[in-house]
Amino acid sequence: MPTPGSKRDDGDNDQPTYAAWSLDIMHPPPQTLAVTRISATEETFPYLIEKILQAARKISITNVAIWNLPQHLLKVAEQLGGRTFERDEPLPAVKLYGKGDTADIKWVFNERFC
């Protein structure tokens, strides 16, 4: 199996493997490492998750959340023990003015409170 960032066995290296996160330490415990950007294949995702968990443990964070995990990684996340739920906090910090239905809006990179 490849490690994150390494060339896959099939020679396809078009999908970069990375994660970016923010620490939510202002709220009461448990403090959270919130992954806001993630890019991985089904093959590299387990390795990336292990690296994220290592980083969280290093700073004594016990709760890790990934916002809006890409569809192709949901099944892998469940196999690794992850669970999916709709988040109700933090609330979006963007307001849309104008015509149109807000139900059609998709968040890009999940940076709701930056």
Legacy VTK file of the C-alpha trace (Angstrom):
# vtk DataFile Version 3.0
C-alpha trace
ASCII
DATASET POLYDATA
POINTS 114 float
0.000 0.000 0.000
1.267 3.507 -0.765
1.871 6.108 1.899
0.253 9.557 1.627
1.822 11.573 -1.125
3.568 8.597 -2.701
2.936 7.345 -6.194
0.183 4.733 -6.344
0.894 1.303 -7.789
-1.297 1.958 -10.841
0.825 4.970 -11.809
-2.049 7.454 -11.319
-0.684 10.332 -9.258
-3.296 12.944 -10.281
-5.011 12.965 -6.862
-2.881 14.790 -4.286
-3.119 13.639 -0.672
-3.357 16.361 1.963
-5.443 17.741 4.797
-5.784 21.193 6.336
-7.423 21.784 9.678
-8.333 24.309 12.307
-8.297 23.833 16.061
-11.563 24.543 17.839
-10.226 25.134 21.339
-12.491 28.013 22.354
-15.457 25.812 23.223
-15.713 23.607 26.312
-14.043 20.169 26.103
-13.643 18.037 24.199
-11.583 20.328 22.025
-11.739 19.503 18.329
-9.349 19.285 15.426
-11.649 20.208 12.521
-10.436 19.118 9.091
-11.642 21.762 6.633
-9.892 20.554 3.471
-9.043 16.993 2.568
-7.873 15.310 -0.606
-7.198 11.589 -0.821
-8.036 8.460 -2.724
-9.709 5.448 -1.165
-6.231 3.885 -0.950
-4.412 6.824 0.695
-7.259 7.928 2.994
-6.542 5.420 5.825
-2.907 6.580 5.964
-3.924 10.228 5.949
-6.409 9.627 8.767
-3.689 7.968 10.842
-1.429 11.010 10.346
-4.279 13.367 11.334
-4.956 11.323 14.483
-1.238 11.338 15.342
-1.169 15.134 15.033
-4.256 15.426 17.263
-2.807 13.108 19.927
0.458 15.059 19.921
-1.405 18.157 21.144
-3.825 16.205 23.392
-6.886 16.689 21.178
-9.305 13.766 21.463
-12.034 14.820 19.028
-11.474 14.974 15.240
-14.161 16.140 12.814
-14.025 16.221 9.021
-16.484 18.592 7.454
-18.215 17.535 4.258
-16.131 14.439 3.571
-16.052 13.729 -0.180
-18.593 11.111 -1.233
-15.960 8.631 -2.451
-14.416 8.506 1.045
-17.578 7.994 3.116
-17.560 4.203 2.975
-13.847 4.043 3.836
-14.444 6.383 6.796
-17.230 4.119 8.088
-14.934 1.083 7.778
-12.358 2.960 9.875
-14.935 3.644 12.611
-16.056 7.110 11.551
-19.654 8.250 11.765
-21.558 10.737 9.636
-23.953 13.355 10.982
-25.216 16.822 10.125
-23.334 19.470 12.015
-25.310 22.302 13.608
-22.374 24.357 14.906
-20.482 26.490 14.178
-23.075 28.390 12.263
-22.130 29.778 8.833
-20.621 33.254 8.947
-21.763 34.201 5.454
-25.059 35.802 4.505
-26.419 35.676 0.963
-28.400 38.661 -0.224
-30.384 38.613 -3.409
-32.758 36.442 -5.335
-32.679 32.698 -5.332
-33.074 29.751 -3.035
-30.289 29.187 -0.513
-30.950 25.420 -0.586
-29.010 25.278 -3.862
-25.831 26.724 -2.331
-22.869 24.431 -1.668
-20.039 25.318 0.679
-16.588 25.327 -0.866
-13.757 24.017 1.338
-16.071 24.128 4.375
-14.466 27.222 5.871
-17.550 28.325 7.729
-15.930 30.423 10.429
-12.647 31.646 8.948
LINES 1 115
114 0 1 2 3 4 5 6 7 8 9 10 11 12 13 14 15 16 17 18 19 20 21 22 23 24 25 26 27 28 29 30 31 32 33 34 35 36 37 38 39 40 41 42 43 44 45 46 47 48 49 50 51 52 53 54 55 56 57 58 59 60 61 62 63 64 65 66 67 68 69 70 71 72 73 74 75 76 77 78 79 80 81 82 83 84 85 86 87 88 89 90 91 92 93 94 95 96 97 98 99 100 101 102 103 104 105 106 107 108 109 110 111 112 113
